[in-house]
Amino acid sequence: MQIGSLTLSGYAALAPMAGVADRAFRELCMRFGAGYCVSEMVSSKGIAYNSRKSADLMQVSSAEHPCAVQIFGTEPDTMADAARFALRYKPDAIDINMGCPAPKISGSGSGAALMKDPALCGRIVNAVSKAVDLPVTVKIRSGFDSDHINAVEIAKIAEDNGVAAITVHGRTRDQFYAPPVNYDIIRDVKRAVQIPVIGNGDVIDAQSAKRLYEYTGVDYIMVGRGALGNPWIFSEINAYLGEDKLIERPSLDEKLRVLSRHIADLVAYKGEAVGMREARKHTAYYLKGFKNAAKLRSLAFSMETLDDLQDLLSAIRG
Ligand SMILES: Cc1cc2nc3c(=O)[nH]c(=O)nc-3n(C[C@H](O)[C@H](O)[C@H](O)COP(=O)(O)O)c2cc1C
């Protein structure tokens, strides 16, 4: 898989997920075989106003390449400036968010709301592509709502204005994350453009990854929620699609080892106070399907220190 000059290994990327797919989680997924990852979305206005928080979200470590920085906004010039600003963090690509459904984002015309204005999409893509000497990509939905399924139109406009690849999440903005995922529209985008297309939506295991590839003919896929508490999904997808092998699910010990490392990294990067607060939701994802999961989850949500995590792991081991 090639995005401009960039070569991606394996079969699946980690999706951008604000508040979840931070450096610790991206590095973890890359170790497990994700071939590409994308930063949490960064406000181009935040960058224009010198927000430290926005700039911090752009940081890409040496352990997570190839990695794109994703930006959102509505103004072509501000988006181009944010893309130029991102270059100091040495990302491998710049991704433009045209899919976020959150009212805070799409209510101001950014994210998925951009799909209602194809001409503006074209101007933004054009400005960002001209601003940086890196592959520029866009991430879109099937459309804004069921009456406006225009992913093919937006994809063609993006291609004409210089993007190197397009990710399609096969849901409308109005669907948020509700089923079903529209595989037909992902396939239609793939057929309509020459550049690589990355399919996204509801991949939860190796088999669903294969179905998405086979049905749509996409060049690559992207996994979001299916990776939460489950970074093994990338090695499973690589083994299944690369060697037709179904690998065993991780043992309890392996799960706890990986959880422990994940949270230790989170704390190392964000400090114990912030890191442990964010560790609660991640830990809850890992606990899915465990015996006494409800009780363990409530323990997880009261963690404040790394010692509390060790206590939780001891309670799980029994
Ligand atoms: C918590 C959360 C945060 C997300 N944040 C972003 C984001 O910052 N940028 C973006 O383009 N998509 C974002 N998404 C959408 C995902 O990238 C992905 O398109 C969506 O979850 C569908 O894929 P999945 O079914 O594999 O989860 C987010 C999704 C979730 C669940």
The ligand as an SDF file (V2000), in Angstrom:
LIG
                    3D

 31 33  0  0  0  0  0  0  0  0999 V2000
  -13.7940    7.9770   20.7310 C   0  0  0  0  0  0  0  0  0  0  0  0
  -13.6780    8.2490   19.2650 C   0  0  0  0  0  0  0  0  0  0  0  0
  -12.9740    9.3490   18.8210 C   0  0  0  0  0  0  0  0  0  0  0  0
  -12.8500    9.6100   17.4450 C   0  0  0  0  0  0  0  0  0  0  0  0
  -12.1020   10.6770   17.0310 N   0  0  0  0  0  0  0  0  0  0  0  0
  -11.8870   10.8800   15.7100 C   0  0  0  0  0  0  0  0  0  0  0  0
  -10.9890   11.9070   15.2490 C   0  0  0  0  0  0  0  0  0  0  0  0
  -10.3560   12.6120   16.0370 O   0  0  0  0  0  0  0  0  0  0  0  0
  -10.8490   12.0560   13.8960 N   0  0  0  0  0  0  0  0  0  0  0  0
  -11.5220   11.2600   12.9930 C   0  0  0  0  0  0  0  0  0  0  0  0
  -11.3540   11.4370   11.7830 O   0  0  0  0  0  0  0  0  0  0  0  0
  -12.3420   10.2730   13.4140 N   0  0  0  0  0  0  0  0  0  0  0  0
  -12.5170   10.0510   14.7290 C   0  0  0  0  0  0  0  0  0  0  0  0
  -13.3110    9.0120   15.1440 N   0  0  0  0  0  0  0  0  0  0  0  0
  -13.8890    8.1020   14.1350 C   0  0  0  0  0  0  0  0  0  0  0  0
  -12.9730    6.9060   13.8950 C   0  0  0  0  0  0  0  0  0  0  0  0
  -11.7440    7.3090   13.3300 O   0  0  0  0  0  0  0  0  0  0  0  0
  -13.6420    5.8720   12.9590 C   0  0  0  0  0  0  0  0  0  0  0  0
  -13.8870    6.4850   11.7230 O   0  0  0  0  0  0  0  0  0  0  0  0
  -14.9560    5.3500   13.5130 C   0  0  0  0  0  0  0  0  0  0  0  0
  -14.8290    4.9760   14.8730 O   0  0  0  0  0  0  0  0  0  0  0  0
  -15.4400    4.1270   12.6970 C   0  0  0  0  0  0  0  0  0  0  0  0
  -14.5050    3.0960   12.7480 O   0  0  0  0  0  0  0  0  0  0  0  0
  -14.7220    1.8220   13.7220 P   0  0  0  0  0  0  0  0  0  0  0  0
  -16.0810    1.2590   13.4180 O   0  0  0  0  0  0  0  0  0  0  0  0
  -13.5880    0.8910   13.3790 O   0  0  0  0  0  0  0  0  0  0  0  0
  -14.6420    2.3410   15.1350 O   0  0  0  0  0  0  0  0  0  0  0  0
  -13.4620    8.7520   16.4980 C   0  0  0  0  0  0  0  0  0  0  0  0
  -14.1720    7.6390   16.9480 C   0  0  0  0  0  0  0  0  0  0  0  0
  -14.2840    7.3760   18.3080 C   0  0  0  0  0  0  0  0  0  0  0  0
  -15.0450    6.1480   18.7430 C   0  0  0  0  0  0  0  0  0  0  0  0
  1  2  1  0
  2  3  1  0
  2 30  2  0
  3  4  2  0
  4  5  1  0
  4 28  1  0
  5  6  2  0
  6  7  1  0
  6 13  1  0
  7  8  2  0
  7  9  1  0
  9 10  1  0
 10 11  2  0
 10 12  1  0
 12 13  2  0
 13 14  1  0
 14 15  1  0
 14 28  1  0
 15 16  1  0
 16 17  1  0
 16 18  1  0
 18 19  1  0
 18 20  1  0
 20 21  1  0
 20 22  1  0
 22 23  1  0
 23 24  1  0
 24 25  2  0
 24 26  1  0
 24 27  1  0
 28 29  2  0
 29 30  1  0
 30 31  1  0
M  END
$$$$
